[in-house]
């Protein structure tokens, strides 16, 4: 079984202006979303309280809200259905940093007339912890980006590294835009999703870049665009297969993984689609953009091989005792 | 002899397979024997707490206990000073007599880690920078140790108490099932249990109700409230006669007259000596028994109390008394801890999560396995075998290293499954390409692996770099995710590259003979 015709080379580079237009629009839309609507930080980052409750029957949300509003002083209170209509989450911001009070008792007491329920989960996060998590998350992303930038620059060339980072940032931006648009809570799980998208997108890009590098070394063409087309076409069936399988996994996670990881998997779905497309339509054209010089690269590789051979020769002479 | 080739790759893969099966089995069977994978609290239910240690308090308390010791020596050696005064970070006093200089220097020399300023017999003593740092570190370690002791007395199965960063402690209690248990555990853990015996300043007592904390400090006093009635205030000498660091034991007993619970405590020899000396010299005065800055009682000293034991009475309920005794005997927290973060997950939610993520994991695996088989034929079966071994080894490694499997970790495992096949997809695509070019099967397999290698290694290393960064800077969920993906990537290098290669080698003779590329690689060679 196979998906793509064998020898066909698709002209991806001719499509790049169209791709630029679409990507540009999407990126601008995401930036606008992030500025206009922003991200909805979950209590992991903003500090506050989240309580998850399961009722034996349909949860009377309006009644719950009313009881809580009357009974206590909760800032930014929100009561929402969670997964099914008998399960709800109650969320409010932490008003002070004293979180020692037994909040589940308070809630049980306030809501005792609303039906039979079980408190399944209580999360209370102080504001200081949230700030620290935010900083650490930011650090994790920055450090991994820098480390990867260095690795790719060493293994490939700095233009490849720049293109890869540009692509990754594009994917992260699109994912964040989707998180904002779909109103997914930004918590530790969502952060993990964004970081996975980052890793996945790089993975995809690196594999295509590897093929382009190989093409540059072996092809006799002196123009980059046809080499890119050949390389992307050659890796196309791998790209589609792997992305398809990963996507299938995450879709299964979304439908069967339960509401706890719904946000996580939704963010991943968007990220994987963005990551796959961008490795073809953003990363590769970006090499043209950064003015990658084939002859120069070939000369450098040639020099490298020459130096290696020279060193081997010297060693051989040395071992023979000629030096 | 056939052309069956058993290479070193085969042996490595076989070893990995045996390792994976052997050490993942206890986790899958949930048997008691052997090391099992730890389930995170989100998967089994329980209480998670992040506590902040108040370092500054540790320094304050250290200053206080140095002041107590100094005060004792000064009285004992009849060194004449104006009043000893303490602030949060320093001790101040002035000598009157030149002859005492040597005596006081000898006393100060005995105490380590001080920074002493002396201007015209005006002494100002603070902790040195190194000692301050050491005090911070000690406070954290001591708190971890103390909380562990207290939880041991609580009888919980497997409490985790670990320090996090410079001033935080992570506590995980898997055995907590009810809200009452949760409440008791929280109270026990966060109770400072800081016992102090303090002299009542009789001269200032009449003004205690109205005196502000600042003006009391000017007299070298503090104002503390009664444990039962906030409105009753005591004026006490700020430098305690004794503090809890000399305590060796505390037990619940019942008073004879009212049959109410009291706590008997025992002091070590140094504490007993100071206690005896003090009570001998101060008969008729009142001594306040202060626990966590609340006055429990202030009995009048009737006679010298030798033997180094005393009691705290104060209308305890039996449960309260038991908790206080546990806290006292397992040690006071030098620095109080504050709850920064608390998460509790009910057991029913935990099992729901396990069930759902298992369904997702198995579902995704089946989808991939079936697809690979259809798409790549026998080569797909090889890849599937490598994939299964990969999952087993990840579980085995996590069990051996005591890593914790969390919900995001499960998601990471599901994702590893998706990405682990990538290497085999790359390899198989390369093999097909070479077959298309008309190379022999043997040549195609050998070169396919060679050509695919740089792409696989580069992509795996970039993924590994991200996983390491996540592990280093991440906390909780992110860390759990990084662990499973990180181990998955490393293991897949062996299983997906060597394992499948070994299987190709093993069947090479058969493949060459049949030459049915459709069967072996899911691709019909057009000739």
Interface residues (C-beta under 8 A of the other chain):
Chain A: X1 X2 X6 X7 X52 X54 X99 X100 X102 X104 X105 X108 X118 X119 X120 X121 X122 X123 X124 X125 X126 X128 X129 X133 X136 X137 X139 X140 X143 X144 X147 X148 X151 X152 X155 X188 X189 X191 X192 X195 X196 X198 X199 X200 X202 X203 X206 X207 X209 X210 X211 X214 X234 X235 X237 X238 X241 X242 X245 X246 X248 X249 X250 X252 X253 X256 X257 X258 X260 X261 X264 X265 X268
Chain B: X42 X50 X52 X179 X182 X183 X186 X190 X338 X339 X340 X341 X342 X343 X344 X345 X346 X348 X349 X352 X353 X356 X357 X359 X360 X363 X364 X367 X368 X371 X374 X375 X407 X408 X411 X412 X414 X415 X417 X418 X419 X421 X422 X425 X426 X429 X432 X433 X436 X451 X454 X455 X458 X459 X461 X462 X463 X465 X466 X467 X468 X469 X470 X472 X473 X474 X475 X476 X477 X478 X481 X485 X522 X523
